[in-house]
Amino acid sequence: MQEKNILILGAGKSATVLIDYLLRDAEKKLRKFVIADVSLEAAEQKVKGHPSATAKALGIENEAERKGLIQQADLVISMLPPSFHPLVAADCVAMSKHFFSASYSSAEMKKLESEIKEKSLFFLNECGLDPGLDHMSAMQLMDREREQGHTITLYKSFCGGLMSPEYVDNPWNYKFTWSPRNVVLAGQGVSSFIRNGYYKFIPYHMLFKRTEEVHFPGLGTFEGYPNRDSLSYREIYGLQDIPTILRGTLRTQGFCQAWNVLVQLGLTDDSYEMDLPKGFTYRMLTNTFLPYDPNKSVEVKIKALLPEVTDAILAKLAWLGLFEDGPLALRKGSPAKILQKLLEEKWNLKLGDKDMVLMQHQVEVQVGERVKRLVSSLTVKGDDQAHTAMAKTVGLPLGIAVDLFLEDKFSSRGLLLPTRKEIYEPVLQQLRVEGISFEESESWIDEK
């Protein structure tokens, strides 16, 4: 067996479980790993003195050092922020190295597609949680139905990173379990999907009013709001003629109503910068987005401007500190960045907190004259602050795919997603061994 050298770029939270999984049998499988991060300390924490792994400090924009590390590797895993993937991918193509990531396959990445195929390289993107586990579990379910000659007429999918219910200790029932910035900016733009053959477009200012209930057995009912782009998944999943397709994000009940107030006020706007004077308070910040009235309180003005605001919603805003006279933690930046700074303090995971990842596919299929409804649900809970549910569901699918590739289990080459049966079947099978599996229910809802 020939020794393999694997380079992992990025040692953030989501890389923890990935690295642990790949180092588990590294010595036996003759694999050597380099974990490179802008923080040497972060890389060393992930290596934990393992004899098959080396920690390196790397500023990804240092071209000479980056290319030097890639040149020495047989395979590169990028756990960097998505904007850096094309930079790394271009180097991998130039040096004929295989490439893996959990992030979306970008337009820049697709420009490399022909060269990737010409060099017979294996480039796998979107193999984390969402995207990743959603692709694999949905395709497994729908391919099974199509192989039986059934026609898929509805596909809905929802995913959310939440708190495990027993660790909820605030009125929002929420804390950050992944990128705070992505949470604050979630949904900006226009959401597009199809319902019963009709195109639907929801602008950002209406998004958090347009939720639907999603039930998980044993956990209760959550609310889902549409993701920005559901339409492109018709081609990815082979559902070009489907009457209903929608992908969404899950939150606990009541979250979206309260979050919508922040959207309507303008506190999630990232399009301009504020430069506020010293001594500016959170109450003053909130008031900047409200009509002038020297006699009415901020709370009264919010209710007058947004009649749907209840006392329960005001209580959520008050808990965040938006009505307090304390000074801003950040005075210069966009409203979204100033809000994010506050939320990072309020929604920070405490020592001992455990998170939870939920995913659910809802599929309806035409079976002769009848309609069958399938609901496939996943619940994953975190073990601790390092081995969170988010880290497990992002890192394990990617780690398993890398392991299978190194074992020569995949014959495909090119710029790929884990939507092929050759990839998703063995990855999902190993995920079940690791304790990550979907529960499925089936019912008949119509006869024609």
Helices and strands as residue ranges (DSSP letters): E 4-9, G 13-15, H 16-23, E 31-37, H 40-47, E 53-57, H 63-71, E 75-78, G 82-84, H 85-94, E 98-101, H 107-110, H 113-118, E 122-124, H 133-147, E 151-163, G 165-167, H 180-184, E 190-195, E 198-203, H 204-207, E 212-216, E 220-226, H 233-236, E 244-252, H 255-265, E 274-275, H 282-288, H 298-305, H 311-320, E 332-333, H 335-346, E 355-367, E 370-381, H 389-406, E 414-416, H 421-433, E 439-447
